[in-house]
């Protein structure tokens, strides 16, 4: 058997349970006890809904491959385009509708603690969370190690009133936690921006413009994660046939927080643009100061060089060539002129 075929067969045998973080059934706001596979959970939910009870299943996956995702998609009827996005990740934040299902893509962000900008390569790391929400299911797909949803599930498990609002309430809770993290990360980034601003405008400090570019790159990464989400959440009223009035109110609050985070990021971006210009001006000024110092020392060094060059021509009839004190007199003249030039340059601020 070819190596590629053997590898594909091995991947196909990996069960969904290997990437399934949790699978819970919620009925009338309460989580039912027991462990379920995604297929068994969906069958149980359909039985409960046939009894006119409010029930749905919430399945959490972490970085599934294509075969595992297809297995889940066949049970919940997920659209193949959304499934492809969930497998390959690196998607732009978006909210799309597929029949009676919504597909929400969220970028997660995490601030990396550091002591100095000089010793880091990244300040913000990103991941992704995809949420499939239908009438009787929620499927979450995570990419990245910092984007766990365990705290969201624990909070919702302890709040039956919210879970009674259905799968879209879960979608709101996930979006709310991620957007709150945007605000936390932007506050931490603000500390770095303030420190950078103080460093640039501190007299006598040497500016490392590479640190500004690093910080600007991270702010751009934040903007890509946050700004598109605001535009997507503004269309939430277009799905009023799917999302209840109460959940739409909660989502509008998430929108407000998203806009606040986006405004902060735009402010940081503008400030960093100004800091880049200030840093370039400071570097140019430092270069001018250095050139003046170099020019001053070159002028001082030119005096003994010129005099030594003249007397090094070895002509026989030169002034004071055969004078006993000619050599010390020339050295004294060199030293005197150099000291006078040094004092003049110091007085003018060149040295």
N, C-alpha and C positions, 0 to 999 in steps of 0.2 A: 504494500500500500504506500502511495506517495506520502512524504512527510507532511505536506499541506493538508491532505485529506485526513490523515491521522490526527492532526492538530484540531481541525474543525470538528471531528467526531468527539474529541475530548472536551472541547468547549460545550458541545451540545449536551453532554452528560452532566454538566454542573447544574445542580438544582437551583431554583429560585430562592430556596431557603438560605443559601449561602450569602446572598446579598440582601435578604429581607431583615430589616432592623426590627420591625414590629408589625403585627397584623391584629387589629382589634375590631370587634363588632360593637356598635353602639345602638342601643334600642331605648327610645324615649329618654335620651340624654344620658343614660347609664351604660357603662361598658360591661358587656357580658363576660363572665369568667371563662377561662379555657384558652387553649392554643389552637390556632387554625392555620391551614394553608390558605392562600389567596382564593383558590377555587372553592374550598369548603366554606370559607367565610361568605363568599358571594351567594352560594346556594342557601345558606342559613338566612342571610338578609332577605332573599326573595321569599322565603317561607314566612318570615315575620311581616313583610310588607303585604303578603297575601292575606294576613290576618288584620289588615288595616292598622298596623303599628308603624310608628316612625322609626326606621332603622337604616343604617348605612355601615359600610366597612371602610376602615382607614388602613391602607397598606403603605409602609415606609420602606424604600429601597435605597441602597447606597452603591452607586456606580455599577449598575447592571450592564452586562454585555448585550449584544443584539438578540441572542437566543433567549436569554432570560427575560428581556423586555417583551419579546414577542409572545412568550408564554403568558405574561400578565395582560398584554393587550388583547389576546384572544378571549380571556375571561371577562374583561370589563368593556370590550368593544372600543378600544382606543383607536383613534385615527392614525394611519401609518405615518403621515407626515409629522405629527406630534411625537410619535414614538421614535422616529429617526432623530428629531431634535433632542429628545431625552437621552438617547444613547451617546450621541457624539458631543453633546454639550457645546460650550463656547458660543452660546446664543446671546442675542441682544435681549434685554428685558422687554417683555411683550405680554399681551393678553389677547388670546384668540379664541374664537368660538367654533366648535365642530358639532353641529346639530344641537343636542341638548347637553353638551359638555363644554366647560371652559378649560383652557390650557394657559396657565400663568407661569412665566419664566422670571425668576428673580436672581439678581446677582447678590451674593453674600460678600461681606468685607470683614477683615479682621486686622486690627492694628498690631504691629510687631514691636514689642518694647525694645528700646535701645538706649544706651547712655550717651552716644555721640553720633552725629550724622557722618562723621569721618569713617566710622567702622561698620557701616551697614550698606547692603545692596538693595534692600527692599524695606519699605515702611508699612505698606498695606498689601495684604494678600487677599485674593478673591476666590470665590467658589460659585456654585450655582445650585439653585433649588428649583425644580420643576413641579408644578402642582396640577394634576388632572382632577377636576371636580365635576361629578355628574349627579344625577338625582339620588343615587344610592351608593355612591362610593367616592373615596378620595384616595388618590395614589400620589405619593410624593417621591421624587427621585432626587437624591443629593449627589453633588460632585464636590469634593474637597473635604478635608479633615476637620475644619473648624465650623462647619455649618450644621451641627447637630440640632435635631428638633425634639429631643427628649424632654426638654423643659417645657416646650409648647404642649406636648401631649400630656405631661403631668398636670399642667395648669388646667387644661381642658377637661381632663378626667375628674378633676376636683370641682368643676363648674358645670353641672348637668344642664343648667338653664341655657348656657351657650351652646352645648352640644345638641340641645333640642332644636336649635335653629338649622341644623343640617350640615351637609358637606361644605357649603359655602362659608359657614361660620369658621370651619377649620381653615379654609383658604385665607380668610381674613386674619385669623390668629397668627398664621405663619408669616403673612405679609407684614403684620404689625410688629412682630419681633424683629424681622430683618430690617425694617425701616427704622426701628428704634436703635438698632446697631449702627445704622448710618449716622445718626445724631451723635452717638457715643464716639465713633471713630473720627468724625469731623472735629469734635471738641479736642481730641488728642492731637490731631494734625495741626490744629490751631496753635498748640503749644510749640510745635516745631517751626511753624511759620513765624511766630513771635520771636523765637530764639534766633532764627535766621535774620530777621529784620534788625534785631538788636546788635547782632554781630557785624552786619554790614555797616551800620551807622556808628559803630564804636570807633573813636579816634585811635589811630595807630594800629588797628587790627588788620591782619592780612586776610583778604577775602578769597575763599575757595569757591569759585563759581560752579564747580562740578556739583557741590552739595545743593545749590539752588536748582540746577537742572534735574537732579535726582528727586527733589521734593516736588517739582513741577510735574514730573512724569507720574508720580504717585497721585497727585491731585487730578491729573487727566484721567487716570484709571478710575478714581472715585467718580468723576463726572460721567464716565461711560456707564458706570453701574447704576447711578442714581437718576440722572436727568431723563433718560428715555422712559423710566417707570412712571414719572409724573404724567406724561402725555397719555400713557396707556390707562392709568387709573381715572383720568378725566372722562373716559368713555364708559364708566361703570353704569351709568343710567341707561345705556343702550341694551343692557341685559336684564331689564326689570322683570321680564317674564321668567327668568331663571333665579334671580337673587331677590330675596325678600326685602321689604322696606327697611327693616331693622338692620340687616347685614349691610345694606347699602349705606346706611348712616355710619356704621363702623368703618367701612371702607373709605368714606369721605374724610374721616379723621386721619386715616393712614395717608391719604392724599395730601392733607395739610402738612403732616410731618415730612413727607417726601419733598414737598415744595420748599419747606424750611431748610432741609438738608441740602437741596440743590442750590438754593440761594447762598448758603454758606460756602459751598464749594466754588461757585462762580466768583464770590468775593475773594477767596484765597487765590484763585487763578489770576484775577486782575492784580492783586497785590504782588504775586510772584512775578508777573510781567514787569511791574514797576521795579521790583527788587533786582531783576535781571539787568534792567537799564541802569539802575543805580550802581550795581556791581561792576558793570562794564565801564561806567564813568570813573569809578574808584580805581579799577585796574589801570585805566588809561592815565589817571593822575599819578598812580604809583610808578608807572613806567616813565612818565615825564620826570618825576623826582629822581628816579634811578639814572636816567640819561643825563640830567644836570650834574649829578655827582660824578658820573663817569667822565663827562666833558671837563669838569673842574680838575679831576686828577690827571687827565690827559694833558691839559694846559700846563699844570705844574711839572709833569714829567717832560714836557717838550723843552723846557729851559735847559736843564743839564744835558739833554740829548743834543740840542742844537749846539751848545758850547763845546761839548765833547766832540761833536762831528767836525766843527771848525778847526779845533786844535789837532784833530786826528788826521788832517790833510798833509801834515809833515812838510810844509813849505819851510824853507830855510830862513826867510826874512819875515817872520811873524812877530807881532807886538809881544814884548816880554817873554819871548821864547827862551832866551838865555839868561833871564833874570833869576836870581837865587830864590826869590820868594814868589815867582810866577805861578808855580803849581798851587801852593796854599791860597794865593790870592784868587785864582780862578775858582777853587772849591768854595771859598768864602762868598764869592760873588754868586755862585749857583745857589748856595744855601740861603743867602739873603733874599734873592729874587723869589725862590720857592716859598719862603716863609711869608713874604709880603703877599704873594698870590693866594696862599692858604688863608691868610687873615681876611683878605678882600672877599674871597668866596664864602667864608664863614659868615661874614657880616651881611652878605646878600642872601644868605639862606641856601646856598648851593651845597654846602658841606655840613 
